[in-house]
């Protein structure tokens, strides 16, 4: 499959603050790539840099093998971008919003009309075509936002947190629309904190942590690579885990741990020895173990493992 986008050594600063540090990855044409990371890790900055709203301080970006700065056609007209906050004009109706964005991209009246009708059908907005943007439901506003980003029929669609602040049913609806857009041949790059959505629709996942790209692979390969790791989740009555963590880390059995709702989460490759030490600890402690579970790594637990400091 052809590479539609290649990112080589991309770095971005705001003043003296380094936000993205030497990112390297490539995106295959017709794929869906998810970008995940903790809040403030640089996901939105990356998307803004890819679309050209921000200028990288270092690195190169290639579109279909051509360096962007040397490409006559550039990249912006081949990218659609729907930001997290709505870009709609509340006093324009659905069709008028689509027409406005079409004119921004320099489309002819004929092309705007043709694309508008296609997008109204695709996004289920036909019956709402004369409804003002400000009177649309949250779900319909999100659909129209994405439709406006597609008015010029771009090859690449960037979506920044498209399912944020939506309930389960609206999220499911938007995810299905993203799949539908991708099925038509559009390459999609999506940032999200909903890892379930990322796992379900993305061909590859880019994990950003501490300004760097720390993992880039298929969800299946990420889970396979971590199949030798086990996650132990335990809870005690006193919920004071400092001594236990110290013992486990000093022995080298556990290199990563974190807290989740008063429960201690431990990553280990040696499940038998780790459980033995845990049992020894609580047999000699005035604390009592309430519950302990062994969990097979999922994209959620892998993300926690990679993105948390030791």
N, C-alpha and C positions, 0 to 999 in steps of 0.2 A: 504494500500500500504506500502511496506517495506521501512524503512529508509536506504538509501544507505550511507549517510554521516551525522554525528552529530558533531556539533561544540559546545564545552562547555568551556566558560570562556576564550576564546582566546584573548590574548593581544600581542602586538608587539611594541618594541621600536627601535629607531635608536639613539644610544647614550642615552641622557636624554630626547629625544623627543618621547612622547607616540603617536603612530600612530593609533593603534587599541586598544580599551579598553573594555575588558570583553564581547566579542561577544558571543551570544548564539543563535543558530538556527539549524534546521535539514532539510535535503533535501530528498524528497521521490524519490525512484527509478523510472526512466522513466519520470521525470518531467523536466520542463525548469524553472530555477530560474534566475531572473534578479537582478543585484546589481547596485543600483544607488546612486549618491551622488555628491556633488560638486567636482570640480577639486582639487586634493590633499587630498581628504577625506580618502583615504586608500583603494580604490577599487582594484587597481593593487597589492598593498601589500597583501591584503587578498588572491587574486588568487595565488600569488607567494608563500604564506605560505601554502595554501591548496595543491599545487602541490609538495611542498617540497624544492623549491628553497631558501626559507627563513625559519628559525627556529623560532617558536613562543617563546616568553619569558614567557608566562603563558598559562594555559589552556590545554585541551585535544581534540583530533580529533579521531573520531571513524568511521571506514569503515565497514559497514554491522555488526555493533555491536561489533567489535573488535577494541581495542585501537591501533592506528597505530604503536606506538613504540613497541607494544607487538605482532604485527601480523607478521608472518613469510613471508607472501607474500608482505607485505608493500602496498603502495598505488600508487607509481609513475607509475608502469607498467599498472595500471588500469585507468590512467588519460592521456588524450591528451590535450595539451595546445597550443593555437595559440595566440601569443602576438600581440599587436597593430601594431608594426613595423614588416615588412616582415622578415621572417627567411630564405627565399629561398637563394640558391646559384645561382647567376646570370649566371655563366658560365656552369652550369649544366642544361640539358633540363628537361622537366616535369617528364619523367620517371626516369631519373637519380636522381632528387631531392627526389622522392618517395622512390627509392631504398636506397638512402643514409640514410633517416630517418628510414627506415625499419631495416637497419643494426644496427643503433644506439640502437634500441629496441631489438636487438638480434634475429630477425626473420630469419627463414631459407629462402634460395633462393626460394623454392617452395611457401612458404607463402607470401613472398614479391611479387612474380609475380602474385599470385592469388588476393591479396588485391589491388595491383596496377591496375589491369584490372577492378575490381569492382569500385574503386574510380574514375578512368578515366571516366567511364560511368555515375556514380552518379553525378559527378561535371561538366559534359559536357566538358571534357578536352581531349577526345579521339583524335580529329583531331589536337590538339596542342601537342601531346605527345612528338614530337621531337623538339619543340620550346624551345630555351634557356629561363631560368627564367627571365633574364634581358630584354628579348624582348616581354614578355607578357604584355597585357594591365593591368591596375590597378585592374580591376574587376577579371580578370583571375588569377592574382597573389594572390588576396585574397582567391579565391576558392582553389588554390593550397596550400596555407598556411594551410587552414582548412583540406584539404585532407591529407597533411603530418602529421597533428596532429592526424589523424584517422587511420594511416597506420597499427598500431598494434591492431586495433579493440578494443579501450578502452571502459569501461563501462561509464566513465564520460568524458565529453568534456568541457574544460574551454576556453572561448573566451573573450579576453580583447579588448573591443571597435571594434568589427568586422565590423561595418558599418561606422566607422569614415572616414571622407574625401572622401566619396563616394557620387555620385549624387543620385537623387531619384530612378532612374531605377536600378542602381547597388545595392543600399540599399535593394530594394524590392527583387532583385534576391538572395542576400545573406540571407535575412530573410526566403525566401522560402526554401533555401537549409538547413538552420538550422532546420526548421520544418521537412524537409524530414529526416534529421539525427535523430531527436528525434522520429519520427514515427517508425524508425527501432529499437527503444528500448534504445537508448543512452540517459543518463541523461546529461543535458546541463546547465552549469552555465555561464551566460553572463553578463559582465559589459558594460554599454552603457550610453551615455548622450542623446540618441534619445529615449525619453519616449514613443513616438508613437510605435516604434518597441517593446519596453518592454511590453506595454499594449496589443499589438496584439498577442504576442507569448508566454508570460510567464504565468506559472501557479501560481507562487508566486513572490513577489517583496521584496527584502531586501533594506531598505533605511538606509544609513550610514550618520551620521551627528555628528560633534564634536567628532569623534573617536568611537562613539557608534552606535550600531544597534538600531535605534529609531522606526522602524516599520518593520514587517515581516508578510505579509498576501497576499491573492489573490488580484489582481487589483480590482475585483468586491467588495470585503469586505472593502478594503481601501476606495473606493468611497462611499460605504454604510455607513461606520462609520462616514464619514464626510458629510453625506447628510443633517445634521442639520446645517452645516455651509454654509454661503453664501459668495461669493466673490463679492465685489463692486469695479468696476473699474470706476474711474472718472478723468476728465481732466478739468482744469480751464485755463483761459487766462494767468494769471501771473505765474501759475505753482509753486506757493509758498504754500506748504501745512503744514508748521510747526505748525501753530496755530490750524488748523483743527485737525491734528493728536493728538496734546496735549489735546484738548477738548475731543476727542473720547476715548483716552486711559485713561484719568483721570476718566471718567465715567464708565470705565470697559466694554464698549460696544465693543471695538476693542482691541484685544491683540496682533495681528500680522498685520504688514503692510509692504509694500515694494514698490519700484518704478520700473516701467517698461515702458521704452520709454516715459518719461515725464508724465506718467499717474500714479496716486496713486491707489494702490491695497490694499483693506481693507478686512480682514476676520472678520465676525460677526455672532453671533447666533440670534441676535435680529434685523432683517432687518428693521422692521417698525420704531423702536426707533432711529436706526442709520441714516436712511434716513431723519427722522424728524430733527435731530441735524445738518445734512449736509445742509439741506434747510435753517435752521435758521442761520447757519454760513454765507452762501452766501447772504442771504437777508440783513445781517448787514455788509458785507464786501465790499471793493472797487474792489474786484475780481469778475469775472463772471464765472459761471459754463458752460463749453462748452458741455460736454457730460457725461452721467452716465449710466452704465450698471450693471445689476445683473447677475452673472454667476454661474451656477451650478458647484460644484467642480468636476474636472477631475483629473487624475493621475498627470498631470502637475501642477495644482494648489495645490493639496495636497502636492506634493514634495516641492513647494515653501513655503507652510505653515509650514511644518515640519522642513525644512532645514535652514530656516532663523531665526536668533536670534530676540527676541522681540524688 
